[in-house]
Amino acid sequence: MLCWELPAIRDCAWFSGSDIFPYIYNGGKCVLNHDLPAALDSVFGYVITGKLAVQDLQPSEANVVASTTSLCHFVSYTIEDNVINDTLKRFWEIESLPCSVQLSPDDQIAEDIYSENHYRDENGRYVSPILLRPDRESLGESYDVAFKRLTHIERRLAKSTDLKEAYSNFMKEYELLDHMELYKGTEPSQYVIPHHCVLRPSSTSTPLRTVFDGSQKTSSGVSLNDSLLTGPKLHRDIAEIITNFRLHEICFSADISKMYRCVQIAPEDRKYQHILWRESPDEPVRLYELKTNTYGLRSAPYIAVRTLHQLAQDEESKYPNAARVLRQGFFVDDLLWSCSSFDEACALQDELMSLLKCGGFDLRKWASNCPELLTRMQTELRSAINFEDDTLSSSLKVLGLTWLPTSDTFSFNYNFTSDCSTKRSVLKLLASIFDPIGFISPCTFLAKCIMQDLWKINLCWDDKLPPEINDKWSKFISDLPCLSDLRIERHMLIPKYDDVKLIAFCDASSRGYAACIYLYSVDGDGNVKVRLMTSKTKVAPIKPTSIPRLELLAAVLLAGLVESTSLSTDCHVGKPFRRHLSLFGRDGQMTTFTLCSRE
């Protein structure tokens, strides 16, 4: 057998050459699909063989056999690798500038299906179709695999009384809220969705989350998610939302309770949303039908956000300010916004709750830097904030950032430990550093350099770092806790400002280039306030590149950063502002010029 750089290779219990297999093969086999590996019965148990497709990664990046035609005689699948890949993907998405994307043909189909088929029921709640692809392949049988997955989760629940109780309570609540019901129809299920649980101890609202797996293949090799459209991205970029959250004196955050499940699914499409459940293995299995938008299905995020935008459109004449916030201040179900005065914040708070109530949505977990704004709310709708405590224990997570409402600042708390420094562990930790605004760009730039160094030397996933890189890595993680002393002021503008400017800089070196923007504001008395608004860094290409070219790349990065930032903040500042760019040359001199005058 040919094998190289297989992830978690040391965890593999047994390897065999193909010449030995005829002597240990018992004759039994299990074949699911011609594109999937088959299980052959041997004297040692089932052995996996056949085609293995790893389509999302390239061989040079994943260090695994990634060809759909490769013959593999042992498959090691590690969930951790997928977690690392997802985390890395999020890391690089955050580092990219937001850009407008034209609708693809599939996106347009998804939009047409929703806009032509959604409606509101007698209570004002929205009813949406699931976004089935017109060219979808036929779904096969899914009951058996869903039953096997149910027995698996039952065995897991049997090992923990607390977990079993939490899972059971989740299902009871689901039924009590009329989000699912016992299926009494005669039409056969089109798809039975397997489910399992994910524990999130850090979450105060949902420490246990039940996940519905729409990606489980049926007997035809096609899953429900294969048959669904994703729909276009509708929510604003995280950096834009946080930037607008920082503009004005009074700020608040909240989230929509059970946002996905506030949208009903059309009755004719619910046959694709059946699940199996029973309270105990001693009871007969029951078939339930999920009645609401179900997370775990490919079209669910789009349906949820699109419905929020539809609500804004339908009720805009009655709630114009809240409708604007629905479009610009939400990242899926999380709301961040700021207002210039207490009265404005109170009015907007009331308008938002009324607008969302029209569509069957409820806002909860309200938080603010203004205690008086929170006292207007019922206790159960507020986040627990101790305004006499300015430590991390009173901090809140807002779109991945740590916010202290008492001091109205952002903070950072990284305490990484790495007993065994391998490429896998290093990338996992580096990719978990979340800094969408660029507050700690010098740190994240160093992280990118370490990533690039690891790729240059073609290190295997579980090989230890060479001494030179290991020294850099050790110093990096030992210095990170110092960031806990850093506090970044949320509010950027001076009160009662008369003039606002964006002042931007860029520079480059042989290792990389960067751009940053400061927000300059001045009041009528000449008092000035300057705060970092955003920054971006890029490592230089591996291929040698001249400094002048890197400086040009820095200027391009700066122009894109200024454009995306100014477009997102223009209407929120309320006053025209000037934009100035400054480029540092190799001679240390600075050239400043006005990119665009808007006076």
VEXDREN-2710 file (C-alpha; in Angstrom, 1 decimal):
% VEXDREN-2710
k/r/px/py/pz
1/MET/0.0/0.0/0.0
2/LEU/1.2/3.5/-0.9
3/CYS/0.8/5.9/2.0
4/TRP/2.3/9.3/2.7
5/GLU/1.5/12.2/5.1
6/LEU/-1.8/10.7/6.1
7/PRO/-3.4/12.8/8.9
8/ALA/-3.3/11.2/12.3
9/ILE/-1.3/8.3/10.9
10/ARG/0.0/7.3/14.3
11/ASP/-3.6/6.6/15.4
12/CYS/-4.0/3.9/12.8
13/ALA/-4.2/0.5/14.4
14/TRP/-3.1/-1.7/11.5
15/PHE/-1.6/-1.5/8.0
16/SER/-1.4/-4.3/5.4
17/GLY/0.0/-4.8/2.0
18/SER/-2.5/-5.6/-0.7
19/ASP/-0.8/-9.0/-1.4
20/ILE/-1.9/-10.3/2.0
21/PHE/-5.6/-9.4/1.5
22/PRO/-6.7/-12.5/-0.4
23/TYR/-5.6/-14.6/2.6
24/ILE/-7.7/-12.6/5.1
25/TYR/-10.8/-11.8/3.1
26/ASN/-14.0/-13.5/4.3
27/GLY/-16.1/-12.8/1.2
28/GLY/-18.6/-10.3/2.7
29/LYS/-18.8/-6.8/1.4
30/CYS/-20.9/-3.6/1.8
31/VAL/-21.1/-1.3/-1.2
32/LEU/-23.0/2.0/-0.9
33/ASN/-22.2/3.8/-4.1
34/HIS/-19.7/3.6/-6.9
35/ASP/-18.1/6.9/-5.9
36/LEU/-17.7/5.8/-2.3
37/PRO/-15.3/3.3/-0.6
38/ALA/-16.6/-0.2/0.0
39/ALA/-16.3/-2.2/3.2
40/LEU/-14.9/-5.7/2.8
41/ASP/-15.1/-8.3/5.6
42/SER/-11.8/-9.7/6.8
43/VAL/-10.6/-11.8/9.6
44/PHE/-9.7/-8.6/11.4
45/GLY/-13.0/-6.9/10.8
46/TYR/-14.2/-4.7/7.9
47/VAL/-11.5/-3.0/5.7
48/ILE/-12.2/0.0/3.7
49/THR/-11.1/0.1/0.0
50/GLY/-12.0/1.9/-3.2
51/LYS/-12.2/5.5/-4.3
52/LEU/-11.7/8.3/-1.8
53/ALA/-12.6/11.8/-2.9
54/VAL/-11.3/14.7/-0.9
55/GLN/-12.6/17.5/-3.2
56/ASP/-12.2/20.6/-1.1
57/LEU/-8.4/20.4/-0.6
58/GLN/-5.4/20.1/-2.8
59/PRO/-2.8/17.4/-2.2
60/SER/-0.1/19.9/-1.5
61/GLU/-2.2/21.6/1.2
62/ALA/-4.0/18.6/2.8
63/ASN/-1.1/16.2/2.7
64/VAL/-3.5/13.4/1.9
65/VAL/-4.3/11.3/-1.1
66/ALA/-6.8/13.7/-2.8
67/SER/-7.6/12.0/-6.1
68/THR/-11.0/10.6/-6.9
69/THR/-9.3/7.7/-8.8
70/SER/-6.8/6.8/-6.1
71/LEU/-7.1/3.3/-4.7
72/CYS/-6.9/3.4/-1.0
73/HIS/-6.7/0.3/1.3
74/PHE/-7.2/2.2/4.5
75/VAL/-9.2/5.3/5.2
76/SER/-8.5/7.5/8.3
77/TYR/-11.1/10.2/8.7
78/THR/-10.4/12.7/11.4
79/ILE/-13.1/15.3/12.3
80/GLU/-10.4/17.5/13.8
81/ASP/-8.9/18.0/10.3
82/ASN/-12.3/19.4/9.1
83/VAL/-12.5/21.6/12.1
84/ILE/-9.0/23.0/11.3
85/ASN/-9.9/23.5/7.7
86/ASP/-13.1/25.4/8.6
87/THR/-11.3/27.5/11.1
88/LEU/-8.6/28.4/8.6
89/LYS/-11.2/29.2/6.0
90/ARG/-12.9/31.7/8.5
91/PHE/-9.5/33.2/9.3
92/TRP/-8.7/34.0/5.7
93/GLU/-12.3/35.2/5.0
94/ILE/-12.0/37.7/7.9
95/GLU/-8.6/38.9/6.4
96/SER/-10.2/39.5/3.0
97/LEU/-11.8/42.8/2.0
98/PRO/-15.6/42.7/1.5
99/CYS/-16.6/42.8/-2.2
100/SER/-19.8/42.9/-4.1
101/VAL/-20.6/39.7/-5.8
102/GLN/-23.0/39.3/-8.7
103/LEU/-25.8/36.7/-8.3
104/SER/-24.9/33.4/-9.9
105/PRO/-27.6/31.5/-11.8
106/ASP/-28.2/29.3/-8.8
107/ASP/-28.5/32.3/-6.5
108/GLN/-31.0/33.9/-8.9
109/ILE/-33.0/30.7/-8.9
110/ALA/-33.0/30.7/-5.1
111/GLU/-34.2/34.3/-4.9
112/ASP/-36.9/33.6/-7.5
113/ILE/-38.2/30.6/-5.6
114/TYR/-38.4/32.5/-2.3
115/SER/-39.9/35.7/-3.7
116/GLU/-42.5/33.9/-5.7
117/ASN/-43.6/31.3/-3.1
118/HIS/-43.2/32.8/0.4
119/TYR/-46.3/34.2/2.2
120/ARG/-47.5/35.3/5.7
121/ASP/-50.0/33.3/7.7
122/GLU/-52.9/34.7/9.7
123/ASN/-50.5/35.7/12.6
124/GLY/-48.1/37.5/10.4
125/ARG/-45.4/34.8/10.5
126/TYR/-43.6/34.0/7.3
127/VAL/-44.0/30.7/5.5
128/SER/-41.2/29.8/3.1
129/PRO/-40.5/26.9/0.7
130/ILE/-37.3/25.0/1.0
131/LEU/-35.1/25.9/-1.9
132/LEU/-35.1/22.6/-4.0
133/ARG/-32.9/22.6/-7.1
134/PRO/-34.9/22.3/-10.3
135/ASP/-32.2/19.9/-11.7
136/ARG/-31.8/17.8/-8.5
137/GLU/-31.1/14.1/-8.6
138/SER/-33.5/11.7/-7.0
139/LEU/-33.2/11.0/-3.3
140/GLY/-32.9/7.4/-2.2
141/GLU/-33.9/5.6/0.9
142/SER/-32.9/7.4/4.1
143/TYR/-34.8/5.7/6.9
144/ASP/-32.3/3.0/7.7
145/VAL/-29.3/5.3/8.1
146/ALA/-31.4/7.7/10.2
147/PHE/-32.4/4.8/12.5
148/LYS/-28.7/3.7/12.9
149/ARG/-27.8/7.3/13.8
150/LEU/-30.6/7.3/16.3
151/THR/-29.4/4.2/18.0
152/HIS/-25.8/5.6/18.1
153/ILE/-27.0/8.8/19.9
154/GLU/-29.0/6.6/22.2
155/ARG/-25.9/4.7/23.2
156/ARG/-24.1/8.0/23.8
157/LEU/-27.0/9.4/25.9
158/ALA/-27.1/6.2/28.0
159/LYS/-23.6/7.1/29.3
160/SER/-24.6/10.5/30.7
161/THR/-27.8/11.1/32.6
162/ASP/-27.4/14.9/32.3
163/LEU/-26.8/14.7/28.6
164/LYS/-29.8/12.4/28.1
165/GLU/-32.1/14.8/30.1
166/ALA/-30.9/17.8/28.1
167/TYR/-31.4/16.1/24.8
168/SER/-34.8/14.9/25.8
169/ASN/-35.8/18.3/27.1
170/PHE/-34.7/19.8/23.8
171/MET/-37.0/17.5/21.8
172/LYS/-39.9/18.1/24.2
173/GLU/-39.6/21.8/23.9
174/TYR/-39.4/21.5/20.1
175/GLU/-42.7/19.7/20.1
176/LEU/-44.2/22.0/22.8
177/LEU/-43.4/25.1/20.7
178/ASP/-45.2/23.4/17.8
179/HIS/-42.0/23.4/15.8
180/MET/-42.4/19.7/15.1
181/GLU/-45.3/17.2/15.3
182/LEU/-45.9/13.5/15.1
183/TYR/-46.3/12.6/11.5
184/LYS/-49.7/11.2/10.7
185/GLY/-49.8/11.5/7.0
186/THR/-49.9/8.7/4.4
187/GLU/-47.4/10.2/2.0
188/PRO/-44.0/8.5/2.4
189/SER/-41.1/10.6/3.7
190/GLN/-38.9/12.1/1.1
191/TYR/-36.0/12.4/3.5
192/VAL/-35.4/11.4/7.1
193/ILE/-32.9/13.7/8.7
194/PRO/-30.4/12.2/11.2
195/HIS/-29.6/14.2/14.3
196/HIS/-26.9/14.4/17.0
197/CYS/-25.8/16.8/19.7
198/VAL/-22.9/19.2/20.1
199/LEU/-21.9/20.4/23.5
200/ARG/-21.0/24.1/23.9
201/PRO/-20.2/24.7/27.6
202/SER/-19.2/28.4/26.9
203/SER/-22.8/29.2/25.7
204/THR/-25.1/30.6/28.3
205/SER/-28.3/30.1/26.2
206/THR/-27.6/26.9/24.3
207/PRO/-25.0/24.7/26.1
208/LEU/-26.4/21.7/24.1
209/ARG/-27.3/22.1/20.5
210/THR/-29.0/19.5/18.5
211/VAL/-27.7/19.3/14.9
212/PHE/-29.8/18.1/12.1
213/ASP/-27.6/16.5/9.4
214/GLY/-29.0/17.3/6.0
215/SER/-25.7/16.1/4.4
216/GLN/-26.2/12.5/5.2
217/LYS/-26.3/10.5/1.9
218/THR/-29.3/8.4/0.9
219/SER/-29.1/5.0/-0.7
220/SER/-28.8/6.8/-4.1
221/GLY/-25.6/8.6/-2.9
222/VAL/-27.5/12.0/-2.9
223/SER/-28.3/13.9/0.3
224/LEU/-31.0/16.5/0.9
225/ASN/-28.3/19.2/1.0
226/ASP/-27.2/18.1/-2.5
227/SER/-30.7/18.9/-3.6
228/LEU/-30.9/22.3/-2.1
229/LEU/-29.8/25.7/-3.2
230/THR/-27.6/27.8/-0.9
231/GLY/-28.8/31.2/-1.9
232/PRO/-26.7/34.4/-2.1
233/LYS/-25.0/36.0/0.9
234/LEU/-27.3/38.7/2.3
235/HIS/-25.8/39.8/5.6
236/ARG/-23.3/42.6/5.9
237/ASP/-19.6/42.0/6.5
238/ILE/-18.7/41.6/10.1
239/ALA/-16.1/44.4/10.0
240/GLU/-18.7/46.8/8.6
241/ILE/-21.2/46.0/11.4
242/ILE/-18.6/46.4/14.1
243/THR/-17.4/49.7/12.6
244/ASN/-20.9/51.1/12.6
245/PHE/-21.3/49.8/16.2
246/ARG/-18.3/52.1/17.1
247/LEU/-19.5/55.3/15.6
248/HIS/-21.9/56.8/18.1
249/GLU/-22.1/57.3/21.9
250/ILE/-24.9/55.0/22.9
251/CYS/-24.6/51.4/21.7
252/PHE/-26.6/48.2/22.1
253/SER/-26.6/44.6/21.1
254/ALA/-29.2/41.9/21.1
255/ASP/-30.1/38.7/19.3
256/ILE/-33.2/37.1/17.8
257/SER/-34.5/34.1/19.9
258/LYS/-34.6/30.9/17.8
259/MET/-34.4/33.0/14.6
260/TYR/-34.4/30.0/12.1
261/ARG/-37.4/28.4/13.8
262/CYS/-39.4/31.6/13.6
263/VAL/-39.9/30.9/9.9
264/GLN/-42.4/28.2/9.0
265/ILE/-41.8/25.8/6.1
266/ALA/-44.5/25.4/3.6
267/PRO/-46.6/22.2/4.4
268/GLU/-46.0/20.6/1.0
269/ASP/-42.2/20.7/1.7
270/ARG/-42.2/19.3/5.2
271/LYS/-42.0/15.8/3.9
272/TYR/-38.3/16.5/3.4
273/GLN/-37.9/17.4/7.1
274/HIS/-38.8/14.1/8.9
275/ILE/-36.8/12.8/11.9
276/LEU/-36.9/9.8/14.1
277/TRP/-37.2/10.1/17.9
278/ARG/-38.2/8.2/21.0
279/GLU/-37.7/8.9/24.7
280/SER/-36.2/5.5/25.4
281/PRO/-34.8/2.6/23.4
282/ASP/-37.6/0.5/25.0
283/GLU/-40.2/2.6/23.1
284/PRO/-41.2/2.2/19.5
285/VAL/-39.5/4.7/17.1
286/ARG/-41.8/7.6/16.1
287/LEU/-41.6/9.6/12.9
288/TYR/-41.9/13.4/13.4
289/GLU/-42.2/16.2/10.9
290/LEU/-40.2/19.5/11.5
291/LYS/-42.5/22.4/10.7
292/THR/-40.0/25.3/10.8
293/ASN/-36.8/26.3/9.0
294/THR/-34.2/23.7/10.1
295/TYR/-30.6/24.5/10.8
296/GLY/-28.3/21.9/9.2
297/LEU/-30.1/22.3/5.8
298/ARG/-28.2/24.1/3.1
299/SER/-30.9/26.7/2.4
300/ALA/-31.7/27.5/6.0
301/PRO/-29.4/30.4/6.6
302/TYR/-30.5/32.2/3.4
303/ILE/-34.2/31.6/4.2
304/ALA/-33.7/33.1/7.7
305/VAL/-31.9/36.2/6.6
306/ARG/-34.0/36.7/3.5
307/THR/-37.1/36.6/5.7
308/LEU/-35.7/39.3/7.9
309/HIS/-35.1/41.5/4.8
310/GLN/-38.6/40.7/3.6
311/LEU/-40.0/41.8/6.9
312/ALA/-38.1/45.1/6.6
313/GLN/-39.4/45.6/3.1
314/ASP/-43.0/44.8/4.0
315/GLU/-43.2/47.0/7.1
316/GLU/-40.8/49.8/6.1
317/SER/-43.6/52.4/5.8
318/LYS/-44.5/51.9/9.5
319/TYR/-41.0/51.3/10.9
320/PRO/-38.5/53.1/8.6
321/ASN/-35.6/53.3/11.1
322/ALA/-35.9/49.8/12.3
323/ALA/-36.2/48.5/8.7
324/ARG/-32.8/50.1/8.0
325/VAL/-31.3/48.4/11.0
326/LEU/-32.6/45.1/10.0
327/ARG/-30.7/45.4/6.7
328/GLN/-27.5/46.9/8.0
329/GLY/-27.1/46.1/11.7
330/PHE/-27.7/42.3/11.8
331/PHE/-25.2/39.5/11.2
332/VAL/-27.7/36.6/10.9
333/ASP/-29.4/36.8/14.3
334/ASP/-27.0/39.1/16.1
335/LEU/-27.7/42.8/16.3
336/LEU/-25.1/45.6/16.9
337/TRP/-25.9/49.3/16.5
338/SER/-25.1/52.7/17.9
339/CYS/-27.1/55.9/18.3
340/SER/-26.0/59.5/18.9
341/SER/-28.4/60.1/21.9
342/PHE/-30.3/58.3/24.6
343/ASP/-33.7/59.4/23.2
344/GLU/-32.8/58.1/19.7
345/ALA/-31.7/54.8/21.2
346/CYS/-34.9/54.4/23.1
347/ALA/-37.1/55.2/20.1
348/LEU/-35.1/52.7/17.9
349/GLN/-35.3/50.0/20.6
350/ASP/-39.1/50.2/20.7
351/GLU/-39.4/50.4/17.0
352/LEU/-37.2/47.3/16.5
353/MET/-39.1/45.2/18.9
354/SER/-42.4/46.2/17.3
355/LEU/-41.2/45.5/13.8
356/LEU/-39.8/42.1/14.7
357/LYS/-42.9/41.2/16.6
358/CYS/-44.9/41.8/13.4
359/GLY/-43.1/38.9/11.8
360/GLY/-43.1/36.6/14.8
361/PHE/-39.5/37.3/15.9
362/ASP/-38.4/38.2/19.5
363/LEU/-35.3/40.1/20.5
364/ARG/-33.5/39.0/23.7
365/LYS/-30.1/39.3/25.5
366/TRP/-30.1/43.1/25.3
367/ALA/-26.9/44.7/26.3
368/SER/-25.7/48.3/26.3
369/ASN/-23.1/50.7/27.6
370/CYS/-26.0/52.7/28.9
371/PRO/-27.7/51.2/32.1
372/GLU/-30.7/53.4/31.7
373/LEU/-31.5/51.9/28.3
374/LEU/-31.5/48.4/29.8
375/THR/-33.8/49.2/32.7
376/ARG/-36.5/49.8/30.2
377/MET/-36.5/46.1/29.4
378/GLN/-37.9/43.2/31.3
379/THR/-35.2/41.4/33.3
380/GLU/-35.5/38.1/31.3
381/LEU/-34.8/40.0/28.1
382/ARG/-31.5/41.5/29.3
383/SER/-28.0/40.2/29.5
384/ALA/-26.6/40.0/33.0
385/ILE/-24.2/43.0/33.3
386/ASN/-22.6/44.2/36.5
387/PHE/-21.8/47.9/35.8
388/GLU/-19.6/48.0/38.9
389/ASP/-17.3/45.3/37.5
390/ASP/-14.8/46.2/34.8
391/THR/-13.1/42.8/34.6
392/LEU/-13.3/40.1/32.0
393/SER/-15.9/38.3/34.1
394/SER/-18.4/41.0/33.1
395/SER/-17.5/40.9/29.4
396/LEU/-19.8/39.9/26.6
397/LYS/-19.1/38.3/23.2
398/VAL/-20.3/40.4/20.3
399/LEU/-19.6/38.9/16.9
400/GLY/-16.6/37.1/18.2
401/LEU/-15.0/40.1/20.0
402/THR/-14.9/40.6/23.8
403/TRP/-16.7/43.8/24.8
404/LEU/-16.8/45.3/28.3
405/PRO/-19.9/47.4/28.5
406/THR/-18.9/49.0/31.8
407/SER/-15.8/50.7/30.4
408/ASP/-17.2/50.5/26.8
409/THR/-14.0/48.9/25.5
410/PHE/-12.9/45.8/23.6
411/SER/-10.4/43.5/25.2
412/PHE/-8.4/40.4/24.2
413/ASN/-7.7/37.3/26.1
414/TYR/-5.5/34.6/24.6
415/ASN/-3.8/32.0/26.7
416/PHE/-2.6/29.3/24.4
417/THR/-0.5/26.3/25.5
418/SER/1.1/23.9/23.1
419/ASP/2.8/20.9/24.7
420/CYS/3.5/19.3/21.3
421/SER/4.2/21.9/18.6
422/THR/3.2/20.4/15.2
423/LYS/2.0/21.9/12.0
424/ARG/-1.5/20.7/13.0
425/SER/-1.6/22.2/16.5
426/VAL/0.1/25.5/15.3
427/LEU/-2.4/26.1/12.5
428/LYS/-5.3/25.3/14.7
429/LEU/-4.3/27.8/17.3
430/LEU/-3.3/30.5/14.9
431/ALA/-6.5/30.3/12.9
432/SER/-8.5/30.7/16.1
433/ILE/-7.2/34.3/16.5
434/PHE/-10.2/36.4/15.6
435/ASP/-9.6/40.1/14.7
436/PRO/-12.0/41.3/12.0
437/ILE/-11.2/45.0/12.5
438/GLY/-7.4/44.7/12.7
439/PHE/-6.9/45.9/16.3
440/ILE/-4.0/43.5/16.8
441/SER/-2.7/43.4/13.2
442/PRO/1.0/43.3/14.2
443/CYS/0.2/40.0/16.1
444/THR/-1.9/38.5/13.3
445/PHE/0.7/39.5/10.7
446/LEU/3.3/37.5/12.7
447/ALA/0.9/34.6/12.8
448/LYS/0.6/34.7/9.0
449/CYS/4.3/34.7/8.6
450/ILE/4.6/31.6/10.8
451/MET/1.9/30.0/8.6
452/GLN/3.8/30.8/5.5
453/ASP/7.0/29.5/6.9
454/LEU/5.3/26.1/7.7
455/TRP/4.1/25.8/4.1
456/LYS/7.5/26.7/2.6
457/ILE/9.2/23.7/4.2
458/ASN/6.5/21.2/3.3
459/LEU/6.1/20.0/6.9
460/CYS/3.8/17.0/7.5
461/TRP/0.8/17.6/9.7
462/ASP/2.1/15.8/12.7
463/ASP/5.8/16.5/12.4
464/LYS/7.4/18.6/15.1
465/LEU/8.5/22.1/14.2
466/PRO/12.1/22.7/13.3
467/PRO/14.1/24.6/15.9
468/GLU/14.0/28.0/14.2
469/ILE/10.3/28.0/13.7
470/ASN/9.6/26.5/17.0
471/ASP/11.5/29.3/18.7
472/LYS/9.3/31.9/16.9
473/TRP/6.2/29.9/17.8
474/SER/7.2/29.6/21.5
475/LYS/7.9/33.3/21.8
476/PHE/4.6/34.1/20.0
477/ILE/2.4/32.1/22.3
478/SER/4.3/33.3/25.4
479/ASP/3.8/37.0/24.4
480/LEU/0.1/36.7/23.5
481/PRO/-1.2/36.9/27.1
482/CYS/0.2/40.5/27.2
483/LEU/-2.8/41.4/25.0
484/SER/-5.0/41.0/28.0
485/ASP/-3.8/44.4/29.2
486/LEU/-4.9/46.0/26.0
487/ARG/-8.2/48.0/25.9
488/ILE/-9.6/49.4/22.7
489/GLU/-12.1/52.2/23.1
490/ARG/-15.3/51.4/21.3
491/HIS/-16.6/54.9/20.6
492/MET/-14.5/56.6/17.9
493/LEU/-16.1/60.0/17.3
494/ILE/-15.8/63.0/19.5
495/PRO/-19.2/64.2/20.9
496/LYS/-20.9/67.0/18.8
497/TYR/-18.3/66.7/16.1
498/ASP/-18.2/69.4/13.3
499/ASP/-15.8/67.7/10.9
500/VAL/-14.8/64.1/10.2
501/LYS/-12.0/62.8/8.1
502/LEU/-10.6/59.4/7.2
503/ILE/-6.8/59.4/7.3
504/ALA/-5.2/56.3/5.8
505/PHE/-1.7/55.0/5.6
506/CYS/0.0/52.1/3.8
507/ASP/3.6/50.7/3.7
508/ALA/5.5/47.6/2.7
509/SER/8.6/45.6/3.5
510/SER/10.2/42.5/2.1
511/ARG/8.1/40.3/4.4
512/GLY/4.7/41.9/3.7
513/TYR/2.6/45.1/3.4
514/ALA/-0.2/46.8/5.4
515/ALA/-2.8/49.5/5.3
516/CYS/-4.7/51.2/8.1
517/ILE/-7.4/53.9/8.5
518/TYR/-7.8/56.4/11.4
519/LEU/-11.0/58.3/12.0
520/TYR/-10.3/61.9/12.8
521/SER/-13.1/64.1/14.3
522/VAL/-13.1/67.6/15.7
523/ASP/-15.7/69.6/17.5
524/GLY/-16.6/73.3/17.5
525/ASP/-14.1/74.2/20.2
526/GLY/-11.2/72.6/18.2
527/ASN/-11.0/69.5/20.4
528/VAL/-9.7/66.5/18.3
529/LYS/-10.2/62.8/18.6
530/VAL/-8.3/60.3/16.5
531/ARG/-9.0/56.5/16.7
532/LEU/-7.9/53.5/14.7
533/MET/-10.8/52.5/12.5
534/THR/-9.5/49.4/10.7
535/SER/-6.3/47.8/9.3
536/LYS/-5.3/44.9/7.1
537/THR/-2.0/43.1/6.6
538/LYS/-0.8/40.8/3.9
539/VAL/2.3/38.6/3.8
540/ALA/4.5/39.0/0.7
541/PRO/4.2/36.3/-2.0
542/ILE/6.6/33.3/-1.6
543/LYS/8.0/34.2/-5.0
544/PRO/10.6/37.0/-4.5
545/THR/8.9/40.4/-5.1
546/SER/10.5/43.8/-5.3
547/ILE/9.8/46.4/-2.7
548/PRO/8.3/48.9/-5.2
549/ARG/5.8/46.3/-6.3
550/LEU/4.9/45.5/-2.7
551/GLU/4.4/49.2/-2.1
552/LEU/2.1/49.2/-5.1
553/LEU/0.2/46.2/-3.6
554/ALA/0.0/48.1/-0.3
555/ALA/-1.6/51.1/-2.2
556/VAL/-4.1/48.8/-3.9
557/LEU/-5.0/47.3/-0.5
558/LEU/-5.4/50.8/1.0
559/ALA/-7.6/52.0/-1.8
560/GLY/-9.9/48.9/-1.4
561/LEU/-9.9/49.4/2.4
562/VAL/-10.9/53.0/2.1
563/GLU/-13.6/52.3/-0.4
564/SER/-15.2/49.5/1.7
565/THR/-14.9/51.4/4.9
566/SER/-16.3/54.8/3.6
567/LEU/-19.2/53.2/1.8
568/SER/-20.3/51.4/4.9
569/THR/-20.0/54.4/7.3
570/ASP/-21.0/57.3/5.1
571/CYS/-24.6/57.3/5.9
572/HIS/-24.1/56.6/9.6
573/VAL/-21.8/59.5/10.4
574/GLY/-24.4/62.0/9.1
575/LYS/-21.9/64.5/7.8
576/PRO/-19.7/64.6/4.7
577/PHE/-16.1/63.7/5.3
578/ARG/-12.8/63.9/3.5
579/ARG/-10.5/61.0/2.8
580/HIS/-6.7/61.4/2.9
581/LEU/-4.2/58.7/1.9
582/SER/-0.6/58.6/3.0
583/LEU/2.0/56.4/1.4
584/PHE/5.4/55.8/3.1
585/GLY/8.2/55.5/0.5
586/ARG/11.5/53.6/0.9
587/ASP/13.2/56.8/1.7
588/GLY/11.1/57.3/4.8
589/GLN/9.3/60.3/3.4
590/MET/5.5/60.5/3.5
591/THR/3.3/61.7/0.7
592/THR/-0.2/62.8/1.6
593/PHE/-2.9/63.6/-0.9
594/THR/-6.7/63.8/-0.9
595/LEU/-8.3/60.8/-2.7
596/CYS/-11.7/62.3/-3.0
597/SER/-13.2/65.5/-1.7
598/ARG/-16.8/65.4/-0.4
599/GLU/-17.2/68.8/1.1
END
